[in-house]
Amino acid sequence: MVELHEVKNNMKSRLFIGIDIGGTKISGGLADETGKIIVRDKIATPLDAKPSEILFIVTKLINSLSSGSKIVAKNIAGIGIGVPGIVNTKKGKIVATPNVDLAGFDLVKKITKKFRTRVSIGNDVNLGLLGEYWFGAGRRVKNIIGLFPGTGVGGAAIVDGKLLLGAKGAATEFGHLIIDTHGPECSCGNRGCLEAIAGRWAIERDIRAAVKAGRESALIDICKSDLAVIKSKALKEALARKDELTTEVMEKAADALGFACVSLRHAFDPALIIFGGGIIEACAGFILPMVRKIVDDDPFFAKVSRCKIVESELKDDAVILGAVALAQEGLGIKAGEIKANPSVCMVLKDDSVLIDGKTYNRGVCIRVNCKVKKRPKKFSEEKEISEQELRKFCKKKPEVFIIAYRDALPVLSEQAQIFLKEKKINAKILPLSPAIDLYNETTSKKAILVI
Ligand SMILES: [Zn+2]
């Protein structure tokens, strides 16, 4: 983790904190408006943690992400929190949380009071999809379904650019879509739910039952004879070994997911279905082609253009960035419309520069394509900034080229000045802090050279 020290007050770009509360750990990130995570951290949660303990850990994490209250007070524009369970996002209330002890606990009010900034809260799966919608695989797609098979099967939907929450905040529990009315019993009390067939707990149940009945399986070897928990990675390995039992059970799971997608398509007509979760991270190569085939074969949609089915882009960061997006939505920022902003850049107290979480205390350049390049020694030893150097750093022709200096005002060689004029590049030479401010505020094609 990068330590931020004390950021000077010249930081204009708004920063947000996203928190992902899970059953075993709480993770978080400090991100800018464009969804770039600058600092990240996580803290393990004790088993059966009480609400006050969870509050303590979340507070500690926010403090750690912002390295003390200085950034929080001055620069954190909002905090978003993802919680596993039913959450009333509009009212900021936690209604029911089967896996963590937070139901009825006023986390939003307590965090707001501690950090004096706006705090928003949402269901973690919903936020995972919101993250993908703003910053990941779902950018600029207004109608998306998210399916996340892990231990259970999480679901979420973006309809006309908005998360579908329902009357009580409990909509889109697609894991409990009933796929087989005579199917196995589900943890929710119904029969034949999607997750009772395709969740990892259901896959484990089927494999254990088959092994108990005498079937052979490579999983016995992979899991060292202990089938109490069969991790997604073990399933992946068994599939790679072409284990017959695993293939059979996973085909059944993929089949259920495929037909769930068909039904979801009939209900929502999404342009995109995003798959994430532990099972997909390990076994996407096996599951997604089957799902795509089932969806493509739906005769009802034969004459309609295809619905794309893709894997999550943000993976473990999805909930954190969804929480950041929720915090931004709370402020009325339409992050999806913010132009792809180049790298996050700020000046630290010792005059070193922080770019995307890395500290640079000597020459560095951010080119138009956001690539960060250290300034070669041969250039820094020269008295003047040469045409050769400008050519190197002005690739893809910036409209604005900012030169930031720490000590003496730099001099451009005659050839360098002609080059800028010919290419119609607007060059600005400024001391470090105003130069970085200008870089962060400029929305046109830009590059910066810090010398
Ligand atoms: Zn169920």
Residues whose N, C-alpha, C, O or C-beta is under 5 A from the ligand:
A	BS01	ZN	G175 H176 C186 S187 C188 N190 C193
